[in-house]
């Protein structure tokens, strides 16, 4: 009887051991489900940041940048509107990894000069110079958001995004179709306030777009004051 009880107890303890699952690691710092940008009319963003859950991001911005190619107008303004959807993975209580898909629109507001030549008998008889802006690029996007929480105050991340699309409203200067490109940025976040609900994010970026007719590279920086809830 005693041997039977010992065997039964041992089997029960073994089954409990197999049924027990180690809980996921707890977050080291305060985590919130949402983040919005405030105090920035030229850059608005909402992101669902809930860990191990579906991600949604809506972002619009209009900013000055430096263009390393295209005419004499190197300092220009560009704008973008984008909708992203993905999934937020959370590792080690510190690492946020979010693969995503999205759609968006990109616009270069800088004017560029181009020339129209009139020929007669194979000889240029007249030239006309024009100044125009490029058309809007409508695109699909795929990429990865990564953010590491070094401390409760300082986060550093990396965003990599691929772009495939085309010009939707043709002007005298247009990208052509298709248009492909890549957007790489380095979000640097400083959190502050009660339970670290507030943050300041600085995000230097480089955008390269290559169309069938023209290609351009843009370097600049986005910045936001965010609130988490």
C-alpha positions, 0 to 999 in steps of 0.5 A: 500500500505504501509503495502504491501511494509513493508511486501515485504521488510521484506520478502526480508530481511528474504530471504537474511538472510537465503541465507547468509552463514558465511564464513570459518574462515581465517587463522591466519598465512601464509598458502602455498600449498606445502612443500619440504625438502631441504639440507637433502640428507638422508631425502626427502619429498614433501607434498601438504599442500593446505588447504581444498584440496586433499593431496599428500605426497612422502617421503623417508628416511634412518636413524640410530635408536635404536632397543629395540629387536633383537640380539646384534645389537641395533644401526642400520640403517633403511629406508622407501619410501612411497606414501600417498594420502588424504584430508587436512581439516583446522579448526579454522584457526590453525588446520590441519587434514589430513586422508590418505591412502598410500603404502610403503616399509620398510627395516632394514639394520642391520645384525642379527646372526642366527644359523643352527643346524645339527642333527644326530640321534636327537643329534646336531653334528654341528652348523653354525652361520650366519649373515644376513639382513632381507627382504624388507616389502612392505605395505599398510598404513592408518593414520592421520596427525595433526598439530596445529599452536600455533604461526606463529613460532611454530607448534606441531603435531601428526602423527599416521599410521597403517601398513599391509603388508608382506616380498617380498624378503625372506632371511634367516632372514625374517619377514614372512607374514603378517606383521602389525605395527604402526608408531607414531611420534611427528612433532615439527616445527619452522618456520622462514624467509620472510613470514615464508616460511622456517621451521625446523622440528624435528620428534621423532618417534617410529615404531613397526612391528610384523611379523609371524616370528619376531617382532621389535621396532625402536626408532629414529628421523627424521629432515628436513629443509623445504621450502613452496610455 
